[in-house]
């Protein structure tokens, strides 16, 4: 069901042809990279947090890790993941397929700087057997993100 919602949203903005349904599971960065035929860093993982009791989605590169102090500096609260048993209720997609496409309107979306180093990235498409091949400008348009954030570590050469 979540796949259909995400796909319909992408169809509505002319990007539905970028969706890739996979035979193999794609719920982790490593699985998604293998299923989609790309490097793990190119997976745009969507992390779901609670900020002021509302869901916030942060898309970051597959090799990046959210840094608590950087998160707190931007969002003015500690990084608190949405509990797995309520992710679908709050975001509209279940764990393993969380994405910004067709997510509930109250879920604010941000893109992390770790993604900017790539021409193409692969976020999920609403379930654990899919991905979407998007350029960074297409990702910006498709997510309707509120902006770019710098809340991750582990992806810069100097780290």
C-alpha positions as CSV (number, residue, x, y, z in Angstrom):
1,X,0.0,0.0,0.0
2,X,2.8,2.5,0.9
3,X,4.6,1.7,-2.3
4,X,1.4,2.5,-4.3
5,X,1.1,5.9,-2.5
6,X,4.7,6.8,-3.1
7,X,4.6,5.7,-6.7
8,X,1.4,7.6,-7.3
9,X,3.0,10.7,-5.9
10,X,6.1,10.3,-8.1
11,X,3.8,9.7,-11.1
12,X,2.0,12.9,-10.3
13,X,5.2,14.9,-10.6
14,X,6.5,13.1,-13.7
15,X,9.1,11.0,-11.9
16,X,7.3,7.6,-11.7
17,X,9.5,6.2,-14.4
18,X,12.4,6.4,-12.0
19,X,10.9,3.8,-9.6
20,X,12.7,0.5,-9.4
21,X,10.9,-2.5,-7.9
22,X,13.4,-5.1,-6.7
23,X,13.1,-8.9,-6.3
24,X,15.6,-8.7,-3.4
25,X,14.9,-6.9,-0.2
26,X,16.1,-3.3,0.1
27,X,15.3,-2.4,3.8
28,X,18.9,-1.8,4.8
29,X,21.5,0.3,3.1
30,X,23.6,-2.8,2.2
31,X,20.5,-4.7,0.9
32,X,19.3,-1.7,-1.1
33,X,22.7,-1.1,-2.7
34,X,23.0,-4.7,-3.8
35,X,19.4,-4.8,-5.1
36,X,19.8,-1.5,-7.0
37,X,23.3,-2.0,-8.2
38,X,25.0,1.0,-6.6
39,X,27.5,1.8,-3.9
40,X,26.0,1.9,-0.4
41,X,26.9,5.6,0.0
42,X,24.5,6.4,-2.9
43,X,21.5,5.1,-1.0
44,X,19.5,8.1,0.3
45,X,18.4,6.6,3.6
46,X,15.4,8.3,5.2
47,X,15.7,8.7,9.0
48,X,12.5,9.5,11.0
49,X,12.8,11.6,14.1
50,X,10.5,13.2,16.6
51,X,10.9,17.0,16.9
52,X,8.3,18.7,19.1
53,X,6.2,15.6,18.9
54,X,6.0,15.8,15.1
55,X,7.8,13.6,12.6
56,X,10.9,15.0,10.8
57,X,12.4,13.0,7.9
58,X,16.1,13.5,7.2
59,X,17.5,12.0,4.0
60,X,21.2,11.3,4.2
61,X,23.8,9.3,2.4
62,X,24.1,5.6,3.1
63,X,27.6,6.0,4.6
64,X,26.6,8.9,6.9
65,X,25.6,8.8,10.5
66,X,23.5,11.3,12.3
67,X,25.6,13.2,14.8
68,X,23.6,14.1,18.0
69,X,25.3,17.4,18.7
70,X,24.9,18.6,15.1
71,X,21.3,17.5,15.1
72,X,20.6,19.3,18.3
73,X,22.3,22.5,17.0
74,X,20.0,22.6,14.1
75,X,16.7,21.3,15.5
76,X,17.2,22.5,19.1
77,X,16.4,19.1,20.6
78,X,18.1,15.8,21.0
79,X,17.9,13.4,18.1
80,X,15.1,10.9,19.0
81,X,14.1,8.3,16.4
82,X,10.4,7.6,15.9
83,X,9.7,4.3,17.6
84,X,9.4,1.5,15.0
85,X,5.9,0.5,16.1
86,X,4.5,4.0,15.3
87,X,6.6,4.9,12.2
88,X,3.9,3.9,9.8
89,X,1.2,5.8,11.8
90,X,3.2,9.0,12.0
91,X,5.0,9.0,8.6
92,X,2.8,6.9,6.4
93,X,5.4,4.3,5.5
94,X,6.6,1.3,7.5
95,X,10.3,0.7,8.5
96,X,12.3,-0.5,5.6
97,X,10.4,1.6,3.1
98,X,10.3,5.0,4.8
99,X,10.6,7.8,2.3
100,X,9.3,11.3,1.8
101,X,7.2,10.4,-1.3
102,X,3.6,10.3,-0.3
103,X,4.4,10.7,3.4
104,X,1.9,12.3,5.7
105,X,1.8,16.1,5.3
106,X,2.9,16.7,8.9
107,X,6.2,15.0,8.2
108,X,8.7,17.8,7.5
109,X,11.5,16.8,5.2
110,X,15.2,17.8,5.2
111,X,18.1,16.8,3.0
112,X,21.5,16.3,4.5
113,X,24.7,17.8,3.0
114,X,26.1,14.2,2.8
115,X,24.0,13.7,-0.4
116,X,25.3,16.7,-2.3
117,X,28.5,15.0,-3.4
118,X,26.6,12.6,-5.7
119,X,24.9,13.2,-9.0
120,X,22.4,10.4,-8.5
121,X,21.0,8.9,-5.3
122,X,18.5,6.1,-4.5
123,X,15.9,6.7,-1.8
124,X,13.3,4.0,-1.0
125,X,9.8,4.1,-2.5
126,X,7.5,3.2,0.3
127,X,8.4,-0.5,0.9
128,X,11.3,-2.8,1.4
129,X,11.6,-3.9,-2.2
130,X,12.0,-0.6,-4.1
131,X,14.1,2.4,-4.8
132,X,14.0,5.6,-6.9
133,X,16.9,6.7,-9.1
134,X,17.0,10.5,-8.8
135,X,19.4,13.3,-9.5
136,X,19.9,15.8,-6.7
137,X,17.8,18.5,-8.4
138,X,15.0,15.8,-8.9
139,X,15.3,14.8,-5.2
140,X,14.9,18.4,-4.1
141,X,11.8,18.8,-6.3
142,X,10.3,15.4,-5.4
143,X,10.8,15.8,-1.6
144,X,9.6,19.4,-1.4
145,X,12.2,19.6,1.4
146,X,12.2,22.5,3.8
147,X,15.9,22.8,3.2
148,X,19.4,21.4,3.5
149,X,20.9,20.5,6.9
150,X,24.3,19.4,8.0
151,X,23.6,16.9,10.8
152,X,25.7,13.8,9.7
153,X,29.3,12.6,10.3
154,X,31.3,9.8,8.8
155,X,31.1,10.8,5.1
156,X,33.7,13.5,4.8
157,X,37.3,12.5,3.9
158,X,38.6,14.3,7.0
159,X,36.4,12.5,9.4
